[in-house]
Amino acid sequence: MAVRVPDPAPPAPARRALTVDTNPTPPPPEPPPRRAARIAATRPLAAAPRPEPAPPAPKAVDDKPHGTTCEAGGGHGELLSVTGVAADDVLNVREAPDRSSAILGGLPPDTTGVRGTSNRKRVGGSSWREIECGKIRGWVNERFLARGAGN
């Protein structure tokens, strides 16, 4: 009886070192489906959203020209003047002692006769003072106020 000897196993393939590409090339983008492109082309374009208009610049209190005094009336308090504000700017009078608070109006850079009330508040590194000028009463950063210069 003949014994059949199995065929020897094929030799194992040579091992290769595994390498990692640190800068692979990305695959090309897939084209959009044709049907979607056709549908999109038949729809009217939507109007771009309109940007919100910028808030109006604060007006000078009572629209007074620069260099005028506040109509302090019979108010009580220390007389102050606006200082350190650029000639083309105004000192914002705010609803609360906070730079993000609503602006009630603005004082021209050389306004005098501003009445400072006794209300003061320290917020962060800033000192705030409540003032009256004409029909407006609100808060300003105290660094823009100087003592004196009444009406």
C-alpha positions in Angstrom: 0.0 0.0 0.0 1.3 3.3 -1.0 1.4 6.0 1.6 0.7 9.3 0.3 2.8 12.1 1.7 1.2 15.4 1.9 2.7 18.3 -0.1 4.9 20.4 2.0 3.3 23.8 3.2 4.2 26.7 1.0 6.8 28.9 2.5 5.5 31.8 4.6 5.7 35.2 2.9 8.5 37.5 4.0 7.4 39.9 6.8 7.3 43.6 5.8 7.8 46.4 8.2 4.6 48.4 8.9 4.9 52.1 8.0 2.6 54.9 8.8 2.2 57.9 6.5 2.3 61.0 8.7 1.1 63.3 5.9 -1.5 61.3 3.9 -3.2 62.8 0.9 -6.9 63.3 1.6 -9.3 61.6 -0.8 -10.9 63.7 -3.4 -14.2 65.2 -2.4 -17.2 63.3 -3.6 -19.3 65.2 -6.2 -22.8 66.1 -5.1 -25.6 63.9 -6.3 -26.9 65.0 -9.7 -30.5 65.1 -8.7 -29.9 67.5 -5.8 -27.9 69.8 -8.0 -30.8 70.0 -10.5 -33.4 70.7 -7.7 -31.2 73.4 -6.2 -30.8 75.1 -9.5 -34.5 75.4 -10.0 -35.3 77.0 -6.6 -35.1 80.8 -6.3 -32.2 82.0 -4.2 -33.1 83.2 -0.7 -32.4 86.8 0.1 -29.4 87.3 2.3 -30.3 88.3 5.8 -30.1 92.1 6.3 -27.6 93.2 8.9 -29.1 94.9 11.9 -28.6 98.7 11.8 -26.1 100.1 14.2 -27.5 101.8 17.2 -27.7 105.6 16.8 -24.8 107.5 18.3 -25.6 109.2 21.6 -26.7 112.8 21.2 -25.3 115.5 23.3 -27.7 116.3 26.2 -30.4 118.6 24.9 -28.5 118.9 21.6 -26.3 121.6 23.2 -23.3 122.9 21.2 -19.9 122.2 22.7 -18.7 124.5 25.4 -22.1 125.2 27.0 -23.1 124.8 30.6 -25.7 122.5 32.0 -29.0 124.0 33.1 -28.4 122.9 36.7 -31.5 124.7 38.0 -31.9 124.5 41.7 -30.1 121.2 42.0 -27.9 120.4 44.9 -24.5 118.9 44.6 -20.9 119.6 43.7 -20.3 121.5 40.5 -18.2 119.6 38.0 -17.0 119.9 34.4 -16.3 117.3 31.7 -12.6 116.7 31.1 -10.4 114.2 29.2 -12.9 113.5 26.4 -11.8 113.8 22.8 -13.1 116.9 20.9 -15.1 114.6 18.5 -16.6 112.5 21.2 -19.1 112.7 24.1 -19.1 111.5 27.7 -21.7 108.8 27.9 -24.3 109.2 30.7 -25.5 105.7 31.6 -28.5 104.3 33.3 -26.4 102.4 35.9 -22.7 102.5 37.0 -21.6 100.0 34.4 -20.0 100.5 31.0 -22.4 98.0 29.4 -25.4 99.8 30.8 -27.9 101.7 28.5 -26.7 105.1 27.4 -29.2 107.9 28.3 -27.3 110.7 26.5 -23.9 112.2 26.2 -22.1 115.4 27.5 -19.9 117.3 25.1 -16.2 117.3 25.9 -16.1 120.8 27.5 -19.4 120.8 29.3 -19.5 122.8 32.6 -22.0 123.2 35.3 -22.6 119.4 35.8 -24.0 118.7 39.2 -22.5 115.7 41.0 -24.9 113.9 43.4 -23.6 112.2 46.6 -24.1 108.8 44.9 -20.8 107.2 44.1 -20.0 103.5 43.3 -16.8 101.6 42.7 -17.2 98.9 40.0 -14.0 96.9 39.2 -11.2 99.4 38.8 -13.6 102.3 37.9 -15.2 104.9 40.1 -18.7 106.1 39.0 -20.6 109.2 39.9 -24.2 110.0 39.5 -24.7 113.4 37.8 -27.4 115.8 36.7 -27.2 118.0 33.7 -30.3 119.7 32.4 -33.0 117.0 32.1 -30.7 114.1 32.3 -29.7 112.2 35.4 -27.4 109.2 35.2 -24.0 107.7 35.9 -20.6 108.6 34.4 -17.1 107.4 34.9 -15.6 109.8 37.5 -12.2 110.0 35.8 -13.9 112.2 33.1 -15.0 114.8 35.7 -13.1 117.7 37.2 -14.2 119.8 40.2 -15.3 123.4 39.7 -16.1 125.2 36.5 -19.7 126.0 37.4 -22.2 128.0 35.3 
